[in-house]
Amino acid sequence: MPRTTILPVADYPAGTRTIGPANIQNGLTTLTVAIARCTAADLTIWPNRDTKVALSAEVTTEPGANATWNFVSGMTAEGGIHIRRDGSESPESTWTVSLPPGTNRRLRIQSNISTVAPSDPSTPLRTSVTVVTV
C-alpha cells in the first residue's frame, strides 16, 4: 500500500491548522491516516497523555478557493504509549476515512492539537502524519 507523508516528524504547537487540500484519485473509496505514537523505542514521539489531537476530513468536488467543504469523518486521540489487546505497543494511531464517490474530488484535513492541565500548553506535539491508500 502506498504511504505518503503529509506532515514530517517535527514539533507541532497547540492550535488549529489545515492540511491540504490534495486531489483524490478517481476510484479511491477509502484512505487511512496514520499518526506516529510514543513507544518504548522512541519516547520523543507524542509522549504526553494530556496532549489531544482532533482530526476531521472534508471533501469537495468544487474548484477554487471558495469551494464548499463537506465533513466526511473525524477522530480524536491522546498521547502516550498505547497498548494493543495482544500486549504489544502501537507505533501509530490509524483512522480510516470512507470517501464519497465522484470525480474531481479534493480532500483536506482540519487538525486541532490541545494540551490540558496539568501539562504545559506550550509543549509542542512531536509526531508525523502519513496517508495510506490502496
C-alpha positions in Angstrom: 0.0 0.0 0.0 1.4 3.4 -0.9 2.3 5.7 2.0 2.6 9.4 1.6 3.9 11.6 4.4 1.8 14.7 4.7 3.5 16.0 7.9 7.1 15.1 8.5 8.4 14.3 12.0 8.5 17.7 13.7 7.2 19.6 16.7 3.7 21.0 16.1 2.4 23.6 18.6 -1.1 23.6 20.0 -3.7 25.1 17.7 -5.8 24.5 14.6 -4.3 24.0 11.2 -5.4 22.8 7.8 -3.5 20.0 5.9 -4.1 20.1 2.2 -6.1 20.3 0.1 -5.0 17.4 -2.1 -6.5 15.8 -5.1 -8.2 12.4 -4.6 -7.6 9.9 -7.4 -10.7 8.8 -9.2 -12.0 5.4 -7.9 -10.4 5.8 -4.4 -13.1 4.9 -1.8 -11.1 4.8 1.4 -7.8 6.0 2.8 -6.1 5.6 6.1 -4.4 8.4 8.1 -1.6 7.2 10.4 -0.3 9.4 13.3 3.0 8.4 14.8 2.8 7.5 18.6 5.0 7.1 21.5 6.7 3.7 22.0 9.4 2.5 24.4 11.8 2.6 21.3 11.1 6.3 20.8 9.8 8.2 23.8 10.1 11.6 22.0 7.1 11.0 19.8 3.8 12.2 21.3 4.7 11.0 24.9 2.2 13.3 26.8 -1.2 11.7 27.6 -2.5 15.2 28.2 -1.9 16.2 24.5 -5.0 15.6 22.4 -5.4 15.5 18.7 -8.8 16.0 16.9 -8.9 15.5 13.1 -11.7 15.9 10.6 -11.7 15.0 6.9 -13.5 17.2 4.5 -14.1 16.7 0.8 -15.2 18.9 -2.1 -15.9 18.5 -5.8 -15.8 22.2 -6.4 -12.8 24.0 -7.8 -11.2 27.1 -6.4 -10.6 28.7 -3.1 -14.3 29.3 -2.4 -15.3 25.7 -2.6 -17.9 24.2 -0.1 -16.2 21.6 2.1 -18.3 18.7 3.4 -17.4 16.8 6.6 -16.9 13.0 6.0 -15.2 11.7 9.1 -13.4 12.6 12.3 -11.3 11.1 15.1 -9.7 12.1 18.4 -6.7 10.6 20.2 -4.5 11.3 23.2 -0.7 10.8 23.5 1.3 8.3 25.5 2.1 4.7 24.8 -0.9 2.8 23.5 -1.0 -1.0 24.3 -2.9 -3.2 21.9 -5.1 -6.1 23.1 -2.3 -8.5 22.4 0.0 -6.6 24.8 2.2 -5.0 22.1 2.8 -1.3 21.6 1.1 0.5 18.8 3.5 2.7 16.9 0.7 4.7 15.3 -2.9 5.6 15.7 -4.8 5.0 12.5 -8.1 6.4 11.2 -9.8 5.0 8.1 -11.8 7.6 6.1 -14.6 6.5 3.7 -14.7 8.8 0.7 -17.8 9.8 -1.2 -18.0 8.7 -4.8 -17.2 11.1 -7.6 -14.6 12.7 -9.7 -12.5 15.9 -9.4 -12.6 15.4 -5.6 -10.3 17.2 -3.2 -9.5 16.3 0.5 -8.4 18.5 3.3 -7.8 17.6 7.0 -8.5 20.0 9.8 -6.4 19.3 12.9 -6.6 20.7 16.4 -3.9 20.0 18.9 -4.6 20.8 22.5 -2.9 20.1 25.9 -4.9 20.0 29.1 -3.7 20.7 32.7 -1.6 19.8 34.5 0.7 19.8 31.4 2.3 22.9 30.0 0.1 24.0 27.0 3.1 25.5 25.2 4.7 22.0 24.9 4.5 21.0 21.2 3.3 17.7 19.9 6.2 15.8 18.2 4.8 13.4 15.6 4.3 12.7 11.9 1.2 12.0 9.7 1.1 9.6 6.8 -1.7 8.8 4.4 -2.1 5.2 3.2 -4.0 4.4 0.0 -4.9 1.1 -1.6 
